[in-house]
Amino acid sequence: MKTAVIGTGNMGTALACLLADNGHTVACWDHMPEVVEDIKKNHSNSRFLPEVQLPSSITADHLLNHVVKEAALILIATPSLYFRQVVKEFSPFSLPGAVVVGASKGLEAGTLKRMSEVYAEATLHSADLYVALSGPSIANEFAHKRPTAVVIAGPNRSCLQKAAGALANPYFRVEISNDLVGVEWGGVLKNIYALGFGLLDGLNHGSPNLKAAFVTMALKEMKDIAASLGAKDKTLEGLAGLGDLVTTGFSSDSHNRKLGESLAQGMEYDKAIEKLGGVVPEGVRTLKVILEGRAVSAETPLARLIQMALSQPAARTKFVDEVWKIVF
């Protein structure tokens, strides 16, 4: 089956490798010419996934219409900031029945909509063809064929089965969910609490006992928020909620966790963002949405504490004590 991967950061590149490993024809697109050339000439992506040799069957092109043409499955792995733009650009050239898998976790800047909502507005085809992919999936791990389990959700059962069939193999397990809202919000909300994990580590208080208490409180808060937004309670207890929270909170690859850690170690906010390549982690914007959004009716003491620590240097030194007050 011909597949297309739009966006070859570490996640997109790892998923391209997975699809190729599963025997599919894979064409990649990226807005960075040097990344496209690296994939074409060297079968590598030294910028985003330097330790992995890409299968020779993976191709790349700087023209989006060439990549999606005749692809039966299109996987989008761009930052949420560019999601609407790429959907609008490729939609006129994609097959009307192509399944579109969204691996972009986050909310659209400005509209604050989930990616499935953005896709429904931007596509020329049926919104029912969209499948959201989420769960604990560090790209570098499954690119090296280490066991990984994810969850996909969408409105069309046949599309979910087609996506699962394309992605699943012995080291990459795919669970199917009918809770699109819950799966997407799980992938968004965990970024908030990953900031908190970073604060704990930066203050040298990342002990297993404290982290266990923090995970318990964070999950409860995530479930309450997601439920107020229409998610099913059980969804956040699975891969899209608890699983992704643990992975993102504990992983050294998490930008959200890195930001919290840098701030707790005394780095100024602007310097910490610069250290991350100038990209503001998704958790920062999500915090604003959750704490200021009228649609959220849940109690969010932990999220408010994290926001205070991000904006007020003096609050960072007291973060552990304040967390302790909430836990007990």
Contacts in CASP RR format, 6 or more apart in sequence:
PFRMAT RR
TARGET T0000
AUTHOR 0000-0000-0000
METHOD contacts of the structure
MODEL  1
MKTAVIGTGNMGTALACLLADNGHTVACWDHMPEVVEDIKKNHSNSRFLP
EVQLPSSITADHLLNHVVKEAALILIATPSLYFRQVVKEFSPFSLPGAVV
VGASKGLEAGTLKRMSEVYAEATLHSADLYVALSGPSIANEFAHKRPTAV
VIAGPNRSCLQKAAGALANPYFRVEISNDLVGVEWGGVLKNIYALGFGLL
DGLNHGSPNLKAAFVTMALKEMKDIAASLGAKDKTLEGLAGLGDLVTTGF
SSDSHNRKLGESLAQGMEYDKAIEKLGGVVPEGVRTLKVILEGRAVSAET
PLARLIQMALSQPAARTKFVDEVWKIVF
1 24 0 8 1.000
1 25 0 8 1.000
1 72 0 8 1.000
1 73 0 8 1.000
1 166 0 8 1.000
2 24 0 8 1.000
2 25 0 8 1.000
2 27 0 8 1.000
2 70 0 8 1.000
2 71 0 8 1.000
2 72 0 8 1.000
2 73 0 8 1.000
3 19 0 8 1.000
3 24 0 8 1.000
3 25 0 8 1.000
3 26 0 8 1.000
3 27 0 8 1.000
3 71 0 8 1.000
3 72 0 8 1.000
3 73 0 8 1.000
3 74 0 8 1.000
3 75 0 8 1.000
3 166 0 8 1.000
4 26 0 8 1.000
4 27 0 8 1.000
4 28 0 8 1.000
4 29 0 8 1.000
4 67 0 8 1.000
4 68 0 8 1.000
4 71 0 8 1.000
4 73 0 8 1.000
4 74 0 8 1.000
4 75 0 8 1.000
4 90 0 8 1.000
5 12 0 8 1.000
5 13 0 8 1.000
5 15 0 8 1.000
5 16 0 8 1.000
5 19 0 8 1.000
5 26 0 8 1.000
5 27 0 8 1.000
5 28 0 8 1.000
5 29 0 8 1.000
5 67 0 8 1.000
5 75 0 8 1.000
5 77 0 8 1.000
6 28 0 8 1.000
6 29 0 8 1.000
6 64 0 8 1.000
6 67 0 8 1.000
6 68 0 8 1.000
6 74 0 8 1.000
6 75 0 8 1.000
6 76 0 8 1.000
6 77 0 8 1.000
6 78 0 8 1.000
6 86 0 8 1.000
6 90 0 8 1.000
7 28 0 8 1.000
7 29 0 8 1.000
7 30 0 8 1.000
7 31 0 8 1.000
7 76 0 8 1.000
7 77 0 8 1.000
7 78 0 8 1.000
7 86 0 8 1.000
8 16 0 8 1.000
8 28 0 8 1.000
8 29 0 8 1.000
8 30 0 8 1.000
8 35 0 8 1.000
8 36 0 8 1.000
8 39 0 8 1.000
8 45 0 8 1.000
8 48 0 8 1.000
8 60 0 8 1.000
8 77 0 8 1.000
9 30 0 8 1.000
9 35 0 8 1.000
9 45 0 8 1.000
9 47 0 8 1.000
9 48 0 8 1.000
9 49 0 8 1.000
9 77 0 8 1.000
9 139 0 8 1.000
10 48 0 8 1.000
10 49 0 8 1.000
10 139 0 8 1.000
10 140 0 8 1.000
10 143 0 8 1.000
11 77 0 8 1.000
11 103 0 8 1.000
11 137 0 8 1.000
11 139 0 8 1.000
12 28 0 8 1.000
12 75 0 8 1.000
12 77 0 8 1.000
12 103 0 8 1.000
12 139 0 8 1.000
13 28 0 8 1.000
13 39 0 8 1.000
13 45 0 8 1.000
13 48 0 8 1.000
13 49 0 8 1.000
13 52 0 8 1.000
13 54 0 8 1.000
13 139 0 8 1.000
13 143 0 8 1.000
14 49 0 8 1.000
14 52 0 8 1.000
14 139 0 8 1.000
14 140 0 8 1.000
14 142 0 8 1.000
14 143 0 8 1.000
15 75 0 8 1.000
15 77 0 8 1.000
15 103 0 8 1.000
15 139 0 8 1.000
15 167 0 8 1.000
16 26 0 8 1.000
16 28 0 8 1.000
16 54 0 8 1.000
16 58 0 8 1.000
16 75 0 8 1.000
17 52 0 8 1.000
17 54 0 8 1.000
17 55 0 8 1.000
17 58 0 8 1.000
17 143 0 8 1.000
18 142 0 8 1.000
18 143 0 8 1.000
18 167 0 8 1.000
18 169 0 8 1.000
18 172 0 8 1.000
19 26 0 8 1.000
19 73 0 8 1.000
19 75 0 8 1.000
19 166 0 8 1.000
19 167 0 8 1.000
20 26 0 8 1.000
20 54 0 8 1.000
20 55 0 8 1.000
20 57 0 8 1.000
20 58 0 8 1.000
21 55 0 8 1.000
21 145 0 8 1.000
21 169 0 8 1.000
22 166 0 8 1.000
22 167 0 8 1.000
22 169 0 8 1.000
23 57 0 8 1.000
24 73 0 8 1.000
24 166 0 8 1.000
25 57 0 8 1.000
26 55 0 8 1.000
26 57 0 8 1.000
26 58 0 8 1.000
26 59 0 8 1.000
27 58 0 8 1.000
27 59 0 8 1.000
27 60 0 8 1.000
27 61 0 8 1.000
27 66 0 8 1.000
27 67 0 8 1.000
27 71 0 8 1.000
28 36 0 8 1.000
28 39 0 8 1.000
28 58 0 8 1.000
28 59 0 8 1.000
28 60 0 8 1.000
28 61 0 8 1.000
28 67 0 8 1.000
29 36 0 8 1.000
29 60 0 8 1.000
29 61 0 8 1.000
29 62 0 8 1.000
29 63 0 8 1.000
29 64 0 8 1.000
29 67 0 8 1.000
29 68 0 8 1.000
30 36 0 8 1.000
30 60 0 8 1.000
30 62 0 8 1.000
31 82 0 8 1.000
32 47 0 8 1.000
33 62 0 8 1.000
34 47 0 8 1.000
35 45 0 8 1.000
35 47 0 8 1.000
35 48 0 8 1.000
35 60 0 8 1.000
36 60 0 8 1.000
36 61 0 8 1.000
36 62 0 8 1.000
37 60 0 8 1.000
38 44 0 8 1.000
38 45 0 8 1.000
38 46 0 8 1.000
38 47 0 8 1.000
39 45 0 8 1.000
39 54 0 8 1.000
39 58 0 8 1.000
39 59 0 8 1.000
39 60 0 8 1.000
40 59 0 8 1.000
40 60 0 8 1.000
43 53 0 8 1.000
43 54 0 8 1.000
43 55 0 8 1.000
43 56 0 8 1.000
43 58 0 8 1.000
44 50 0 8 1.000
44 52 0 8 1.000
44 53 0 8 1.000
44 54 0 8 1.000
45 52 0 8 1.000
45 54 0 8 1.000
49 139 0 8 1.000
49 140 0 8 1.000
49 143 0 8 1.000
51 140 0 8 1.000
51 144 0 8 1.000
52 140 0 8 1.000
52 143 0 8 1.000
52 144 0 8 1.000
61 67 0 8 1.000
64 86 0 8 1.000
64 89 0 8 1.000
64 90 0 8 1.000
64 93 0 8 1.000
65 90 0 8 1.000
65 92 0 8 1.000
65 93 0 8 1.000
67 90 0 8 1.000
68 74 0 8 1.000
68 90 0 8 1.000
68 93 0 8 1.000
68 94 0 8 1.000
68 98 0 8 1.000
69 93 0 8 1.000
69 94 0 8 1.000
70 95 0 8 1.000
71 94 0 8 1.000
71 95 0 8 1.000
71 98 0 8 1.000
72 95 0 8 1.000
72 97 0 8 1.000
72 98 0 8 1.000
72 99 0 8 1.000
72 162 0 8 1.000
73 98 0 8 1.000
73 99 0 8 1.000
73 100 0 8 1.000
73 101 0 8 1.000
73 162 0 8 1.000
73 163 0 8 1.000
73 166 0 8 1.000
74 90 0 8 1.000
74 94 0 8 1.000
74 98 0 8 1.000
74 99 0 8 1.000
74 100 0 8 1.000
74 101 0 8 1.000
75 100 0 8 1.000
75 101 0 8 1.000
75 102 0 8 1.000
75 103 0 8 1.000
75 133 0 8 1.000
76 83 0 8 1.000
76 86 0 8 1.000
76 87 0 8 1.000
76 100 0 8 1.000
76 101 0 8 1.000
76 102 0 8 1.000
76 103 0 8 1.000
76 104 0 8 1.000
77 102 0 8 1.000
77 103 0 8 1.000
77 104 0 8 1.000
78 86 0 8 1.000
78 104 0 8 1.000
79 104 0 8 1.000
79 279 0 8 1.000
80 104 0 8 1.000
80 105 0 8 1.000
80 106 0 8 1.000
80 107 0 8 1.000
80 108 0 8 1.000
80 109 0 8 1.000
80 115 0 8 1.000
80 282 0 8 1.000
81 108 0 8 1.000
81 109 0 8 1.000
83 104 0 8 1.000
83 108 0 8 1.000
83 115 0 8 1.000
83 118 0 8 1.000
83 119 0 8 1.000
83 122 0 8 1.000
84 108 0 8 1.000
84 118 0 8 1.000
84 121 0 8 1.000
84 122 0 8 1.000
87 100 0 8 1.000
87 118 0 8 1.000
87 119 0 8 1.000
87 122 0 8 1.000
87 123 0 8 1.000
88 122 0 8 1.000
91 122 0 8 1.000
91 123 0 8 1.000
91 124 0 8 1.000
91 125 0 8 1.000
92 124 0 8 1.000
94 100 0 8 1.000
94 125 0 8 1.000
96 125 0 8 1.000
96 126 0 8 1.000
97 125 0 8 1.000
97 126 0 8 1.000
97 129 0 8 1.000
98 125 0 8 1.000
98 129 0 8 1.000
99 129 0 8 1.000
99 131 0 8 1.000
99 159 0 8 1.000
99 162 0 8 1.000
99 163 0 8 1.000
100 119 0 8 1.000
100 123 0 8 1.000
100 129 0 8 1.000
100 130 0 8 1.000
100 131 0 8 1.000
101 131 0 8 1.000
101 132 0 8 1.000
101 133 0 8 1.000
101 152 0 8 1.000
101 163 0 8 1.000
101 167 0 8 1.000
102 115 0 8 1.000
102 119 0 8 1.000
102 130 0 8 1.000
102 131 0 8 1.000
102 132 0 8 1.000
102 133 0 8 1.000
103 133 0 8 1.000
104 115 0 8 1.000
105 115 0 8 1.000
105 134 0 8 1.000
105 184 0 8 1.000
105 187 0 8 1.000
105 188 0 8 1.000
105 191 0 8 1.000
105 282 0 8 1.000
106 114 0 8 1.000
106 115 0 8 1.000
106 184 0 8 1.000
106 187 0 8 1.000
106 188 0 8 1.000
106 191 0 8 1.000
106 282 0 8 1.000
106 286 0 8 1.000
107 113 0 8 1.000
107 114 0 8 1.000
107 188 0 8 1.000
107 282 0 8 1.000
107 285 0 8 1.000
107 286 0 8 1.000
107 289 0 8 1.000
108 115 0 8 1.000
108 118 0 8 1.000
109 285 0 8 1.000
111 118 0 8 1.000
112 289 0 8 1.000
113 121 0 8 1.000
114 181 0 8 1.000
114 184 0 8 1.000
114 185 0 8 1.000
114 188 0 8 1.000
115 132 0 8 1.000
115 184 0 8 1.000
116 127 0 8 1.000
116 130 0 8 1.000
116 132 0 8 1.000
116 154 0 8 1.000
116 180 0 8 1.000
116 184 0 8 1.000
119 127 0 8 1.000
119 130 0 8 1.000
120 127 0 8 1.000
120 130 0 8 1.000
123 129 0 8 1.000
123 130 0 8 1.000
127 155 0 8 1.000
128 154 0 8 1.000
128 155 0 8 1.000
128 156 0 8 1.000
128 159 0 8 1.000
129 156 0 8 1.000
129 159 0 8 1.000
130 154 0 8 1.000
130 155 0 8 1.000
130 159 0 8 1.000
131 152 0 8 1.000
131 153 0 8 1.000
131 154 0 8 1.000
131 159 0 8 1.000
131 160 0 8 1.000
131 163 0 8 1.000
132 152 0 8 1.000
132 153 0 8 1.000
132 154 0 8 1.000
132 180 0 8 1.000
132 183 0 8 1.000
132 184 0 8 1.000
133 150 0 8 1.000
133 151 0 8 1.000
133 152 0 8 1.000
133 163 0 8 1.000
133 167 0 8 1.000
134 150 0 8 1.000
134 151 0 8 1.000
134 152 0 8 1.000
134 153 0 8 1.000
134 183 0 8 1.000
134 184 0 8 1.000
134 186 0 8 1.000
134 187 0 8 1.000
134 239 0 8 1.000
134 240 0 8 1.000
134 244 0 8 1.000
135 149 0 8 1.000
135 150 0 8 1.000
135 151 0 8 1.000
135 187 0 8 1.000
135 239 0 8 1.000
135 240 0 8 1.000
135 241 0 8 1.000
135 243 0 8 1.000
135 244 0 8 1.000
135 247 0 8 1.000
136 148 0 8 1.000
136 149 0 8 1.000
136 150 0 8 1.000
136 239 0 8 1.000
136 243 0 8 1.000
136 244 0 8 1.000
136 246 0 8 1.000
136 247 0 8 1.000
136 248 0 8 1.000
137 148 0 8 1.000
137 150 0 8 1.000
137 247 0 8 1.000
138 148 0 8 1.000
138 247 0 8 1.000
138 251 0 8 1.000
138 253 0 8 1.000
139 253 0 8 1.000
140 253 0 8 1.000
141 148 0 8 1.000
142 148 0 8 1.000
142 171 0 8 1.000
142 172 0 8 1.000
145 171 0 8 1.000
146 171 0 8 1.000
147 171 0 8 1.000
147 173 0 8 1.000
148 171 0 8 1.000
148 172 0 8 1.000
148 173 0 8 1.000
149 172 0 8 1.000
149 173 0 8 1.000
149 174 0 8 1.000
149 175 0 8 1.000
149 239 0 8 1.000
150 167 0 8 1.000
150 172 0 8 1.000
150 173 0 8 1.000
150 174 0 8 1.000
150 175 0 8 1.000
150 239 0 8 1.000
151 174 0 8 1.000
151 175 0 8 1.000
151 176 0 8 1.000
151 177 0 8 1.000
151 183 0 8 1.000
151 238 0 8 1.000
151 239 0 8 1.000
151 240 0 8 1.000
152 160 0 8 1.000
152 163 0 8 1.000
152 164 0 8 1.000
152 167 0 8 1.000
152 174 0 8 1.000
152 175 0 8 1.000
152 176 0 8 1.000
152 177 0 8 1.000
152 183 0 8 1.000
153 160 0 8 1.000
153 176 0 8 1.000
153 177 0 8 1.000
153 178 0 8 1.000
153 179 0 8 1.000
153 180 0 8 1.000
153 182 0 8 1.000
153 183 0 8 1.000
153 184 0 8 1.000
153 240 0 8 1.000
154 160 0 8 1.000
154 177 0 8 1.000
154 178 0 8 1.000
154 180 0 8 1.000
155 180 0 8 1.000
160 176 0 8 1.000
161 176 0 8 1.000
163 174 0 8 1.000
164 174 0 8 1.000
164 176 0 8 1.000
165 174 0 8 1.000
167 174 0 8 1.000
168 174 0 8 1.000
175 239 0 8 1.000
177 183 0 8 1.000
177 235 0 8 1.000
177 240 0 8 1.000
179 231 0 8 1.000
179 232 0 8 1.000
179 235 0 8 1.000
181 226 0 8 1.000
181 229 0 8 1.000
181 230 0 8 1.000
181 231 0 8 1.000
181 232 0 8 1.000
182 226 0 8 1.000
182 230 0 8 1.000
182 231 0 8 1.000
182 232 0 8 1.000
182 235 0 8 1.000
182 236 0 8 1.000
182 240 0 8 1.000
183 235 0 8 1.000
183 240 0 8 1.000
185 225 0 8 1.000
185 226 0 8 1.000
185 229 0 8 1.000
185 231 0 8 1.000
185 236 0 8 1.000
186 222 0 8 1.000
186 226 0 8 1.000
186 231 0 8 1.000
186 235 0 8 1.000
186 236 0 8 1.000
186 240 0 8 1.000
186 241 0 8 1.000
186 244 0 8 1.000
187 240 0 8 1.000
187 241 0 8 1.000
187 244 0 8 1.000
188 282 0 8 1.000
188 286 0 8 1.000
189 222 0 8 1.000
189 225 0 8 1.000
189 226 0 8 1.000
189 241 0 8 1.000
189 286 0 8 1.000
189 290 0 8 1.000
190 222 0 8 1.000
190 241 0 8 1.000
190 244 0 8 1.000
190 245 0 8 1.000
190 248 0 8 1.000
190 249 0 8 1.000
191 248 0 8 1.000
191 256 0 8 1.000
191 281 0 8 1.000
191 282 0 8 1.000
191 283 0 8 1.000
191 286 0 8 1.000
192 256 0 8 1.000
192 283 0 8 1.000
192 286 0 8 1.000
192 287 0 8 1.000
192 290 0 8 1.000
192 303 0 8 1.000
192 306 0 8 1.000
193 214 0 8 1.000
193 218 0 8 1.000
193 221 0 8 1.000
193 222 0 8 1.000
193 245 0 8 1.000
193 249 0 8 1.000
193 302 0 8 1.000
193 303 0 8 1.000
193 306 0 8 1.000
194 245 0 8 1.000
194 248 0 8 1.000
194 249 0 8 1.000
194 254 0 8 1.000
194 256 0 8 1.000
194 257 0 8 1.000
194 283 0 8 1.000
195 256 0 8 1.000
195 257 0 8 1.000
195 259 0 8 1.000
195 260 0 8 1.000
195 281 0 8 1.000
195 283 0 8 1.000
195 284 0 8 1.000
195 287 0 8 1.000
195 306 0 8 1.000
195 310 0 8 1.000
196 214 0 8 1.000
196 249 0 8 1.000
196 257 0 8 1.000
196 260 0 8 1.000
196 306 0 8 1.000
196 309 0 8 1.000
196 319 0 8 1.000
197 206 0 8 1.000
197 211 0 8 1.000
197 214 0 8 1.000
197 248 0 8 1.000
197 249 0 8 1.000
197 250 0 8 1.000
197 257 0 8 1.000
198 249 0 8 1.000
198 256 0 8 1.000
198 257 0 8 1.000
198 258 0 8 1.000
198 259 0 8 1.000
198 260 0 8 1.000
198 261 0 8 1.000
198 264 0 8 1.000
199 260 0 8 1.000
199 261 0 8 1.000
199 263 0 8 1.000
199 264 0 8 1.000
199 306 0 8 1.000
199 309 0 8 1.000
199 316 0 8 1.000
199 319 0 8 1.000
200 206 0 8 1.000
200 210 0 8 1.000
200 211 0 8 1.000
200 214 0 8 1.000
200 264 0 8 1.000
200 319 0 8 1.000
200 320 0 8 1.000
200 323 0 8 1.000
201 257 0 8 1.000
201 261 0 8 1.000
201 264 0 8 1.000
202 260 0 8 1.000
202 261 0 8 1.000
202 262 0 8 1.000
202 264 0 8 1.000
202 265 0 8 1.000
203 264 0 8 1.000
203 316 0 8 1.000
203 317 0 8 1.000
203 319 0 8 1.000
203 320 0 8 1.000
205 320 0 8 1.000
210 320 0 8 1.000
210 323 0 8 1.000
211 250 0 8 1.000
213 323 0 8 1.000
213 327 0 8 1.000
214 323 0 8 1.000
214 327 0 8 1.000
215 242 0 8 1.000
215 245 0 8 1.000
215 246 0 8 1.000
216 327 0 8 1.000
217 302 0 8 1.000
217 323 0 8 1.000
217 326 0 8 1.000
217 327 0 8 1.000
218 245 0 8 1.000
218 302 0 8 1.000
219 236 0 8 1.000
219 237 0 8 1.000
219 241 0 8 1.000
219 242 0 8 1.000
219 245 0 8 1.000
221 298 0 8 1.000
221 299 0 8 1.000
221 300 0 8 1.000
221 301 0 8 1.000
221 302 0 8 1.000
221 303 0 8 1.000
222 236 0 8 1.000
222 241 0 8 1.000
222 245 0 8 1.000
223 233 0 8 1.000
223 236 0 8 1.000
223 237 0 8 1.000
224 298 0 8 1.000
224 299 0 8 1.000
224 300 0 8 1.000
225 290 0 8 1.000
225 296 0 8 1.000
225 298 0 8 1.000
225 300 0 8 1.000
225 303 0 8 1.000
226 235 0 8 1.000
226 236 0 8 1.000
227 233 0 8 1.000
227 298 0 8 1.000
228 295 0 8 1.000
228 296 0 8 1.000
228 297 0 8 1.000
228 298 0 8 1.000
229 295 0 8 1.000
229 296 0 8 1.000
235 241 0 8 1.000
236 242 0 8 1.000
247 254 0 8 1.000
248 254 0 8 1.000
248 256 0 8 1.000
248 257 0 8 1.000
249 256 0 8 1.000
249 257 0 8 1.000
250 257 0 8 1.000
251 257 0 8 1.000
252 258 0 8 1.000
255 276 0 8 1.000
255 279 0 8 1.000
255 281 0 8 1.000
255 282 0 8 1.000
256 281 0 8 1.000
256 282 0 8 1.000
256 283 0 8 1.000
258 275 0 8 1.000
258 276 0 8 1.000
258 281 0 8 1.000
259 272 0 8 1.000
259 273 0 8 1.000
259 276 0 8 1.000
259 281 0 8 1.000
259 284 0 8 1.000
260 272 0 8 1.000
260 309 0 8 1.000
260 310 0 8 1.000
262 271 0 8 1.000
262 272 0 8 1.000
262 275 0 8 1.000
263 269 0 8 1.000
263 272 0 8 1.000
263 309 0 8 1.000
263 310 0 8 1.000
263 313 0 8 1.000
263 316 0 8 1.000
264 309 0 8 1.000
264 316 0 8 1.000
264 319 0 8 1.000
266 313 0 8 1.000
266 316 0 8 1.000
267 275 0 8 1.000
269 310 0 8 1.000
273 279 0 8 1.000
273 280 0 8 1.000
284 310 0 8 1.000
287 303 0 8 1.000
287 306 0 8 1.000
287 307 0 8 1.000
287 310 0 8 1.000
288 307 0 8 1.000
290 296 0 8 1.000
290 300 0 8 1.000
290 303 0 8 1.000
291 300 0 8 1.000
291 303 0 8 1.000
291 304 0 8 1.000
291 307 0 8 1.000
301 326 0 8 1.000
302 323 0 8 1.000
302 326 0 8 1.000
305 315 0 8 1.000
305 319 0 8 1.000
305 322 0 8 1.000
305 323 0 8 1.000
305 326 0 8 1.000
308 315 0 8 1.000
309 315 0 8 1.000
309 316 0 8 1.000
309 319 0 8 1.000
315 322 0 8 1.000
END
